[in-house]
Amino acid sequence: MRTGLQLLNPSHALGKMVEAWENGDVFRVTGTDWPTSDGTGIRDYIHVWDLAQAHVAALTRFDQLVGGAAGHSHTVINLGTGKGVTVRQLADAFGAVTGTPLRTEDAPSRPGDVVGAYTRCDRSAELLGWRAKYALEDGIRHALEWRRRLLEMTAGE
């Protein structure tokens, strides 16, 4: 909790959920006819601290993975949880964390939207000895705590 998202008006799904919850507004679920379990887009929501730890693991093992005995000029490693989460599942988890169901409304997909994706994390486990540790609910809880701190810090500005 030393730092976090600095934008007061974020554009990503979780940030928009926080904003809607704070303001008593409705969160717009863009795209509800995708071929997923509930029709909404799917993503691999990873906690920022897990992502940071993965980068530390990559730096720690850099010489083993790139150049030297490995003989590679580069190595591609996907980072994520390996679990796809739909927008509705994210909204439900948000409601569970806050204790208040998030009000949502369906909206059309935006230009350029796709059904989504999530990672295969086998390489990160094998090459970095790393796997995501934080649950989706932890990320939501921490995002809300950081948001509270950010608003306190910017209140006097």
Backbone torsions as a table, in degrees:
resi	resn	phi	psi	omega
1	MET	NA	27.9	175.9
2	ARG	-85.6	-23.3	178.4
3	THR	-155.8	171.4	-179.9
4	GLY	-177.9	-167.0	179.9
5	LEU	-58.4	127.5	-176.2
6	GLN	-93.8	-11.0	-177.3
7	LEU	-76.5	129.9	176.1
8	LEU	-76.9	-23.9	179.4
9	ASN	-125.6	77.4	-177.0
10	PRO	-70.1	162.6	-178.1
11	SER	-110.8	-7.7	-178.5
12	HIS	-85.3	162.8	-171.7
13	ALA	-55.5	-51.0	-177.8
14	LEU	-63.3	-42.4	178.2
15	GLY	-61.5	-40.2	177.6
16	LYS	-67.7	-33.6	176.4
17	MET	-66.4	-44.6	178.1
18	VAL	-58.9	-46.5	-178.8
19	GLU	-61.0	-45.8	179.6
20	ALA	-62.9	-43.0	-179.7
21	TRP	-62.8	-46.3	179.8
22	GLU	-60.8	-40.0	-174.0
23	ASN	-92.3	-1.6	-176.9
24	GLY	70.2	22.5	-179.4
25	ASP	-91.6	178.6	177.1
26	VAL	-97.5	136.7	174.5
27	PHE	-87.8	126.3	-179.7
28	ARG	-86.3	120.6	175.9
29	VAL	-91.1	103.1	-176.8
30	THR	-87.0	117.6	179.7
31	GLY	90.6	108.8	-177.4
32	THR	-130.1	13.6	-179.1
33	ASP	-122.9	30.0	178.2
34	TRP	-81.0	156.3	179.0
35	PRO	-79.5	63.4	177.3
36	THR	-121.9	177.5	-176.0
37	SER	-59.7	-29.9	-179.9
38	ASP	-127.5	10.5	176.5
39	GLY	86.0	-5.1	-179.3
40	THR	-102.3	160.4	-177.7
41	GLY	-59.7	155.0	-176.5
42	ILE	-121.0	137.8	179.4
43	ARG	-140.9	168.5	176.8
44	ASP	-108.1	92.4	-177.8
45	TYR	-80.8	115.0	-178.1
46	ILE	-113.7	139.6	177.4
47	HIS	-67.1	137.0	-177.0
48	VAL	-60.4	-32.5	179.6
49	TRP	-69.9	-37.7	174.1
50	ASP	-60.4	-43.1	179.5
51	LEU	-62.6	-42.0	177.9
52	ALA	-62.7	-43.4	179.2
53	GLN	-63.6	-35.3	177.0
54	ALA	-64.4	-40.2	178.0
55	HIS	-66.2	-38.7	175.8
56	VAL	-62.1	-43.2	178.3
57	ALA	-61.8	-39.5	178.8
58	ALA	-65.5	-41.9	178.0
59	LEU	-65.9	-39.3	-179.7
60	THR	-63.6	-36.4	-177.0
61	ARG	-102.7	11.4	-174.6
62	PHE	-52.5	-51.2	-176.3
63	ASP	-63.7	-29.6	177.0
64	GLN	-73.4	-31.2	-173.3
65	LEU	-91.9	-34.2	-174.1
66	VAL	-124.3	132.9	179.0
67	GLY	70.7	-163.3	178.4
68	GLY	51.0	-138.8	-177.2
69	ALA	-64.3	-29.1	-178.7
70	ALA	-67.1	-32.7	177.0
71	GLY	72.7	15.0	179.6
72	HIS	-101.9	144.1	174.5
73	SER	-83.9	-19.3	176.9
74	HIS	-162.3	160.8	176.7
75	THR	-139.7	128.0	179.5
76	VAL	-94.7	127.8	179.4
77	ILE	-134.7	119.3	176.3
78	ASN	-76.0	141.5	178.0
79	LEU	-119.7	132.9	178.0
80	GLY	174.1	-171.6	179.2
81	THR	-90.3	-21.1	-175.5
82	GLY	82.1	6.6	-178.8
83	LYS	-120.8	122.5	175.6
84	GLY	-79.5	135.2	179.4
85	VAL	-126.0	126.7	178.1
86	THR	-79.0	164.9	179.1
87	VAL	-62.6	-40.0	178.2
88	ARG	-65.0	-38.3	177.5
89	GLN	-64.7	-38.8	176.5
90	LEU	-63.4	-44.0	178.9
91	ALA	-63.5	-40.2	177.6
92	ASP	-64.5	-42.2	178.4
93	ALA	-64.1	-38.8	177.7
94	PHE	-60.1	-46.5	178.4
95	GLY	-61.9	-38.6	179.1
96	ALA	-65.3	-39.8	-179.5
97	VAL	-69.2	-42.9	-176.7
98	THR	-81.7	-18.6	-176.2
99	GLY	81.1	5.1	179.7
100	THR	-131.3	120.0	177.5
101	PRO	-57.0	135.5	178.6
102	LEU	-77.6	126.6	176.7
103	ARG	-74.7	130.1	-178.1
104	THR	-128.7	158.9	170.5
105	GLU	-139.5	144.0	179.0
106	ASP	-78.7	143.4	178.6
107	ALA	-141.6	158.3	179.2
108	PRO	-65.0	157.4	173.9
109	SER	-59.9	152.1	176.1
110	ARG	-88.7	154.9	177.0
111	PRO	-56.8	132.7	178.6
112	GLY	90.0	-9.9	178.3
113	ASP	-63.1	149.2	175.2
114	VAL	-130.4	164.3	-178.8
115	VAL	-55.7	-32.8	176.7
116	GLY	120.9	-169.0	-177.5
117	ALA	-167.1	161.6	169.3
118	TYR	-146.6	163.8	-168.7
119	THR	-87.7	159.4	163.2
120	ARG	-103.8	122.9	-170.0
121	CYS	-105.1	12.4	-177.4
122	ASP	-58.7	-41.5	-177.9
123	ARG	-66.9	-38.0	-179.8
124	SER	-66.2	-35.8	177.2
125	ALA	-69.2	-44.2	-177.2
126	GLU	-69.7	-49.1	-173.2
127	LEU	-87.5	-30.7	-176.8
128	LEU	-107.1	-12.6	-173.6
129	GLY	65.0	32.1	-172.8
130	TRP	-124.3	139.6	169.5
131	ARG	-141.8	148.7	176.4
132	ALA	-61.8	139.9	-177.6
133	LYS	-111.6	-30.7	-175.1
134	TYR	-81.8	140.3	176.5
135	ALA	-81.0	162.5	177.3
136	LEU	-54.2	-43.9	-179.5
137	GLU	-63.3	-34.0	175.7
138	ASP	-62.1	-44.5	179.4
139	GLY	-61.4	-40.8	178.4
140	ILE	-65.8	-47.4	179.8
141	ARG	-58.7	-45.6	-178.9
142	HIS	-68.5	-36.4	177.3
143	ALA	-63.5	-40.7	178.4
144	LEU	-66.8	-40.3	178.2
145	GLU	-64.8	-44.3	178.8
146	TRP	-63.1	-42.1	-179.7
147	ARG	-59.0	-43.8	178.1
148	ARG	-58.2	-45.4	179.7
149	ARG	-64.8	-42.5	-179.7
150	LEU	-61.6	-44.3	179.7
151	LEU	-64.6	-36.5	176.7
152	GLU	-64.8	-41.2	-178.6
153	MET	-69.0	-32.9	-176.2
154	THR	-95.3	-2.2	-176.9
155	ALA	-59.5	-34.2	-177.1
156	GLY	-87.4	-2.6	-176.1
157	GLU	-83.5	NA	NA
